[in-house]
């Protein structure tokens, strides 16, 4: 994503899945990658003020025993959203629209790799 601004120790990042807020100090225009630990992510929406919420189309579901990895589709091949969940709703399959959430404070921001 691309940092669009920030204040009070939080940055706002424009992504193909919408705006994401995260702790950090990056200049507007900086290209970044957002990471979130798997245990911090849950299915469904959360309260707007404290949570980042993204919605996307599930492209692939990969089962790893008690964990499930979801790949979400984007319009651009370079952008990806991979989500690992411990509990997966029964209605999730490729092609389904799904919402996931995590606390803003659980977001980590890193400079995007060059190239």
C-alpha positions in Angstrom: 0.0 0.0 0.0 0.8 3.7 0.0 0.9 5.9 3.0 -1.6 8.7 2.6 -1.0 10.5 5.9 -0.7 10.1 9.6 -0.9 11.7 13.0 -0.6 10.8 16.7 1.7 7.9 15.9 -0.7 6.2 13.4 -0.4 6.1 9.6 -3.1 5.7 7.1 -2.4 3.3 4.2 -4.3 3.1 0.9 -4.6 -0.5 -0.2 -6.6 -2.4 -2.9 -8.8 -3.5 0.0 -9.4 0.0 1.4 -7.8 2.2 4.0 -5.8 0.5 6.8 -4.5 2.3 9.9 -1.4 1.2 11.8 1.1 2.4 14.3 4.1 3.9 12.5 5.9 7.0 11.3 6.2 7.0 7.5 6.0 10.0 5.1 3.0 10.4 2.8 3.7 8.6 -0.5 5.9 5.9 1.1 5.2 2.4 -0.3 4.8 0.0 2.6 3.7 -3.6 3.4 1.3 -4.3 6.3 1.7 -7.4 8.4 -0.6 -8.8 11.1 0.1 -11.9 13.3 -2.4 -14.7 12.4 -3.8 -15.0 15.9 -4.9 -11.3 15.7 -7.1 -11.8 12.7 -10.8 -12.8 13.0 -13.6 -13.3 10.5 -16.3 -10.6 10.4 -16.4 -6.8 11.0 -15.3 -5.1 14.2 -16.0 -1.7 15.8 -14.8 1.0 13.3 -12.7 3.0 15.6 -10.5 0.2 17.0 -10.3 -2.2 14.1 -9.2 -2.4 10.5 -11.8 -4.2 8.5 -11.2 -5.4 4.9 -13.5 -7.2 2.5 -12.4 -9.2 -0.5 -13.1 -12.2 -2.7 -11.5 -15.5 -1.6 -9.4 -16.9 -4.4 -8.0 -20.0 -2.6 -8.5 -21.9 0.6 -5.6 -24.0 1.9 -6.1 -26.2 4.9 -3.2 -26.9 7.3 -4.8 -29.0 10.1 -6.2 -26.6 12.7 -5.3 -23.5 10.6 -6.6 -22.3 7.2 -4.8 -20.0 4.8 -7.0 -17.8 2.6 -5.7 -15.9 -0.5 -7.8 -13.0 -1.5 -8.1 -11.7 -5.1 -7.1 -8.2 -6.1 -7.3 -6.3 -9.4 -3.5 -6.0 -9.5 -1.3 -9.1 -9.5 1.4 -7.3 -7.3 -1.0 -6.8 -4.4 -1.9 -9.7 -2.2 -3.8 -10.5 0.9 -3.1 -13.7 2.7 -5.0 -14.5 5.9 -4.4 -17.3 8.3 -7.4 -18.2 10.5 -7.7 -20.8 13.3 -11.5 -21.0 12.9 -13.1 -20.7 9.5 -16.8 -20.0 8.9 -18.4 -23.0 7.1 -19.6 -20.7 4.3 -16.1 -19.8 3.1 -15.0 -21.1 -0.3 -13.3 -19.7 -3.4 -15.4 -17.0 -5.0 -17.1 -16.0 -1.8 -16.9 -12.4 -0.5 -15.5 -12.3 3.1 -14.7 -9.7 5.7 -11.8 -10.0 8.2 -10.8 -7.7 11.0 -7.9 -7.0 13.4 -7.1 -4.3 16.0 -5.4 -1.3 14.6 -2.7 -1.7 17.2 -2.0 -5.3 15.9 -0.9 -3.9 12.5 2.8 -3.7 11.7 4.1 -1.6 8.8 7.4 -2.2 6.9 9.0 -0.4 3.9 8.0 -2.1 0.7 10.8 -4.1 -1.0 12.5 -2.1 -3.8 11.7 -3.1 -7.3 
